[in-house]
Amino acid sequence: MFEKSRELFEEAKRYIAGGVNSPVRAFKAVGIEPLFIKKARGSKVYDEDGNEFIDYVNTWGPAVVGHANPEVLKKVEKVLQNGFSFGAPTTIETELAKRIVDAFESIESVRFVNSGTEAAMSAIRLARGVTGRDNILKFIGCYHGHSDGLLVGAGSGASTFGVPSSKGVPLDFAKHTLLAEYNDLDAVKKIFAKYGDTIACIIVEPVAGNMGVIKPKEGFLEGLREVCNQYESLLIFDEVMTGFRLTYGGVQHIYNIEPDITILGKVVGGGFPSACFGAKKDIMDYLSPEGSVYQAGTLSGNPIAMAAGVATLDILKKKNPYNDLEKNTTKLVSRAVGLAKQYGIPLSGESAGSMFCLFFRDDVPKNYKDVLASDLNLFNNYFLGMLNQGIYLPPSQFESNFIGIQHTLEDIENTLIAIENVFKDLSVGKFYL
C-alpha cells in the first residue's frame, strides 16, 4: 500500500538529515516510514503510491480554506507573473498588513517574517528591548519554535530556571527561560514574586495546540494579563496556530484579552512560508530602523506568500465559516468519544473551533503532565488503523488535528465510520503494530 513511499524515504535519507526537513514528518513516533505526498486538493491528500486520504493535518494548520483553493491560486498566479522576490517594499505587503491590523485591536503595526519560529524569536527580542530585562516565562508543553531560548524542558520545579531539551543549546541561553505548568496561575504568581523585576515577558499559546489541544482554565489568561500589568512585563500571545483559524482574528477576541504582542503564522501565509508579529506602535517603534532592536530577513514579506495570505483572509472574512467549522469539529469529537465508550476504549476529546485532539485517556487533560498520561500504544495503533482506512492524521498524540472549510459532511461521516472500524479492532485485541 505504501511501497513507493518506503523507497522514496530510503533515498531521502541518503541526502536529507533523517530523511525529512522537520522531525515529526519522519513518523518515528508511530513506528512506520512516512508517506510521501504527491498532491493535495480540497480536503484530500494523495501519496506517491496513488492512495487518497481525508486530511486532518491540513499542512499543520494553514489550509483552513482547503488545499489548492482556486481563489488563492488565482491571486498567487497573478502576482507570480511579476517576479518571485525583490528584497524591496511591495504594495501587497501593506495589503496583508492592513487586514491584520483591522482584525486585531491589539495590533497597530506588524513586521513580516518567514516562520513562526522567527516571529516568536523576534517578539521575545522586542519584549526584552522594550523592558530592558533578560528573563522570559513560558509554559511546559507550549511550543514557540526552535530558537535556543525556547527549546527548554521542565526544571526541578515550577519556579526553577530551565535547562535545554536539545543538545547545542548553551546553558547560558536556557537559564533565562523560566517554566510553569500550563493552566497553573498560582505557579506563575510564585515565579513573579521571586523573579518579577527580571522578567521581560510571558509567552503563551492562549489555546495550546502543541500538546494536543488544551483550553485555558477560566481565569487563567485573565490572570496572566493581571500579573504582567502588576510587574510591568509584556504578555505575548502566540497565535501562530489559532490566529484566523478559531475566528476572524484570534483567540484574544474570544476571551476578550488584549496581549501586548501577538505572533501570527500558518493561516496568514495561506500555506506559503510567512508569519508576523505585531503590537501597538509604541512597542513596534522599538524595531530598527525606527528603534534599536534589530530584526531583518531577505525573504520577509515575499510577494507570493503575501498574495496567498491576502486571498486566504479575504475568503475567511467573506464566508465567515467559523460557526460551521466548530459544529463539524464538535460533532466529530463527541461522536468519536461516544464510539470509544461503546467499545471500551479509554478516550477523551477536546476541541477549539476547527482544532481538535482525541486523547487516549479517560479525562480531558489540562496540562502537559496530563497529556503524558495518555496511552501512546493505543494512539499509535489508532493512527495506523486510520491510515489504512484512508484517513491522514498527525502522527503524534501531542499534535492538533485540523478541519477546513472544504471538509464535507460526507468526509466527517466517512471519518467516523473509519474510527468505529478501528475501535472495533482495538476492542478485540487486533493491533496494527
N, C-alpha and C positions, 0 to 999 in steps of 0.2 A: 504493500500500500504506500510506503514511503521510501522505496528503494532509491529513487533518484536523489532525494534529499540526503540520504545517508552518504551516497557517493560524493555529492557536492560538498558536504560538510568535511569529509576526509580531504578533499582538495583544498578547501578553505583553510584548514588547519596548517597546511604547508606554507601559507603566505600571510595569514592574519593571526595575530596573537589569540590563542584559544579558539580560533575559527570564527570569532564574532567580534563586533565592534561595540558591544555593550553586554555585560556578563549574563544578565537574565535571559538573553536570547539563546544561550547555549543549552537550555533545558536540563542542565545538570541536576537541578533540584528534583525533577520528576523522572530521572533515570533513563532518558532516551536522547537520541540525537534531535536537533532542531529541524523544523520544516523550513524549506527554502520557498519563500513566497514569490510567485511569478507576477501576479497582478491582483488588483482589488477593484471592485465596483459596488457601490451602494453599501449594503450590509454584509457583503460576502468577500472572502479572500480565496485565492486559488493557488495551490502549491505547484511545484515543478513536476510533480507526478500526475497533475491533472485533477486532483481532488478539490472539491468545493466545500467551503466551511462557512457557517454563520459566525461572524466575527464579533467577539466581545473584548478584544484587545484594543480595537479602534485606534491603532498606531499609538497605544498608551495614552489615549485621551483626545488628541486633536481632531479626529474625524467625526465630530458631532454632527456635521451636515452630510455625512456619508463619504465613502471613498470616491474619488474622481468625480465629485459633484460637477455637473455640466456648467453651472453658473460660475463656479470657481475656476474651472478650466478655461472658460471663455475670457475671464478677466486676466488670468495669467498669460494666456496666449497673446492677447493684445499687447501687454506690457513687454513680453518676451521679444517682440519684433523690434523693439528699440535698443536691445542690448541686455546683457546679463547683470553687469555690475560696473559702477563708475567710481566708487570711492569719493563721491561728492554728493551734496544735497539733491534730493529729488522731491517733487511735489507730492508723490504718493506716500512718502514718509509722514508728511503733515496730515494727509487724509486719514491715515490709520490713527495717528496720534489724536486728532480731533475726536474720533469716535470713542477712543478710550477715555479721554478727558470728559466727554459728555456723559459717559456711562458711570463715572465714579465721582462722588462728591469729595472724596479724599485726595483726588489727583488733579493737579493743575498743570503738570508738566511731566513728560516721560523721557526716558532715554532707552533707545532700542539696542539690543544685543542679539546674540545668536543662539543662546540656550538658557534654560532655567538655571543651570549651574552658574553661568556667567552673571545672570541677573541677581542671584542670591549673593554671590561673592561681592558684586559691586554695591548692592544695597547695604550690606554689612560695612563695607569700607566707608560708604557715605555716612552711616549712622555713627561710626567711630569718628569721622571727621567733624560731624556736627557737634557731638558731645565732648570730644576730647578724651574719651575713655577707651580702654582696650578690651574689656571682657564682654562676652555675649552669653545669653542664656537660650538654650534650645531644649527640645523635648525628645526623650528616648523614643525611637520608632518613627519620628518625623524625619523625612529626608529632604535636604535642600541642595542636592548636588554634591559633586565630589571634590570641591575645593578643600584645602588642607584643614582649615579650622572647623569644618563641618563634618569631616569623617572621624567622628568621635563616638566611642562606645560608652556604656554605663560605667561610672566610677563606683566607689565603695558605698556611696550613699547619695541621697538626693542633692546634697549641698556640696559635694566634692567636685574638684576640678576634673575635667575629662582626661582620658588617655586615648591615644589613637586607636582606631579599629582597622587601620590599614598600615602595612609597612610603607615606609617612605614619607610618613608624616612626622616631622620633628616634634618632640615633646614640648618644645618651646612654643609651638603654634597651638597645640591642643590644650595647653594649660589655660588658655584664655577662654575656653568654652566650658560653661557651667551647664549641668544637666539636671532636669527634673522629669518626673513621670508625667505624661500627658494626662490631663484632667485632674491633676493634683495641685490645686491652688494653694493649699497650705504649704506644700514644699516650696513653691515659688516665693511665698511670703518669707519663709525662713531664709532662703538664699539671699533675698534682697535685704533682709535685716542684717545680714553679715557682710554682704559684698555690694550693697546697693549703689554706693558712690563710685564704684568701679565699672558698673555695667552700662554699656552703650545702648544695648537693645535686647529685647526679647524677639526671637524669630519663631513663628509657629505656622503650621498648616491649620487654618481655622476649622476645617473639616479634614481630618487626617486621611490621606489616601495611599500612604506608602507602608502601611501595616494592615492591609485590607482597607476597609472604610470604618473609621471611628468618628462618631459625632462628639462635639463638645458637650460636657455636662452643663446643666442650667447654671448660669452664673460664672462659668469658667472664663470665657472670653471677656466678659464684663470685668471680672476680677483682674485679668491681665492688663486691661486698659487703666484701671484704677491704680495698680501698682506702678505702672510706667509713669503715670501722672505724678504720683507721690514722689518718685525718685528722679524725675526728670530724665528718664530713659525713653528711647523710642520703641514703639511697637511696630513690628514688621509682620504683615500677613503674607505668607507665601501662597498665592492663589494661582500658581503655575497650573495646577490640576483643576481647580474649581472655578477659576475665572471664566466667565461666559459659558460655562457648562451647567451650573446649577440654576443660574438665572442670567438675564442680560446685565452684565456687571459681575459682581462677585458675592461671596458668602457674607461679606460685610453689610450688604443690603438686607440680606435675610435676617441677620441678627442685629442690625441697626447699631453697628460698632464701627467707628472710624479709626483705622490704623494710621500711623504716621507715614509709613512707606508700604507700598503694595508691589509685589512681584507677580508678573503675569508671563505666561508662556503657552505652549501647546496650541490651544484654540486660536490665539491671536495671530499665529503664523499660518493657520489654515492647513497645517500638515507640512509646511516648509520650516527650515531652521530659523526660528525667530522667537524672541522673548523681550521683555522690557521690565523696567522698574519705574515707579512714579510716586509723586508726593506733591505737597503744596510747594509753591515756587520758592518760599523762603528756605526750604530744605534743598530742593533741587539746584538752587543757585550756588550751592557749595561745590558743584561739579565744575571741572575745567570745561570750557575756557573762562567761565564767569568766576569760578572759585578755585580753590587749591586742592580739591580731591580729584585725583586723576583717574580717568577711565577712557578707553578707546577701543576701536575694533575696525579692521579693514572692511569686513563684510556686514557690519552692523547697519540695519536699515536697508538691506538688499532689496531692490525694487520688486523682484519676483516674489519674495516672501511677503513684502508689504501688500502686493496685489492680492495674494491669496488670503491674507488677513482681512483686508477691506471687504472682499467678496463674502467671506465667511460671516463676518459680523453683520453685514447687510442682510444676508439670508436670515440670520437669527433674529434680528430686530423686526424684519418684515413678517416672518412666520410666527414669532413668539411661541415656540414649540414646547416650552418648559413644563406646562401642566400635563400635556400628553406624554412627554418623556418620563415624568415622575410616575404617572399612572402605570405605564408599561413596566417600569422598573419595580415598583411596589408589587404589582401583580406577579411578576416573575419570582421575586424573592419570597413572597408569602406562600405561593403555591409550592415552591421548592421545599420550604420548611415543612409544609403540610405533608408532602410526599415522604420526606425523611422520617417524620413521626410515624407515618403509616408503615414504613419498612424497618423501623427500629434503628435508624441511622442517627447518631448524635450530630445535630446541625442547628445553627442559628444563623440569621441573616441580618445584615444592616444595609440600608440604602440612604443616599442623599441625592435628590434629584435623579440624574441619569447615571450615577455611580453606585455600584453595589459590590458586596462581597458575601459569599457563603463561607462560614467558619465551621469547621468540623469539631464542634464543641457544643454543649447544651445551652450555654448562656451567651448573650451578645457581649463581646469584650469591650472594655472601657479604656484599655491602655495596651502597650506593647507586651507587658508581662502576661496579660490575659491571652493575647493572640498566640504567644509562645506555647500556651497550654492546649492549643488545637491539635487534633490527631493528624499529623502530617502524612502518615502512611495512608490513611483514608483519603486525604486530599489528593495524593499522588495517583492513587488508583481511580479516583473520580475523574481527574484530569485526563488520564489515558483513555478511560471509558468514553468520555465525552468526545475526545478527539476521534475515536473510532466511529462515533455516531455522527460525525460531521459538524462538531461544534468546536470552535477555536477559542480557547480561554487563556488568560495569563498563566504561565507555567510556574506559579508560586502561590502559596496560601497568603502571602504577605503583599499581594498586589490587588488593586481595584480592578473591577470589570466595568465596562462602559457600554451604554446603549446610545445609538444615534437616531436621527430623525428618519433615516431610511430603513431602520429595523421595522418590519411589518408585524401585524398581529399573527400572521402565519409563522413568521420567524420565531416569535415568542412561544407559540403553541408547539412548534417542532422542537424547540429547545426543551420545553417541559416534558415532551414525550421522551426525548433523549435522557433527561435527568431520571425519569421514572425507570427506564430500561437499565440504567447504570445502578440505581439504588436497588433494584430487584436483584441484580447480580451480586452486589456487595452484601446484601442481606442473607444470602445463602453461601457466603464464603468464596464467591468467584472473584478473584482479583486479577488485575492486568499486569502487575509487576511480578 
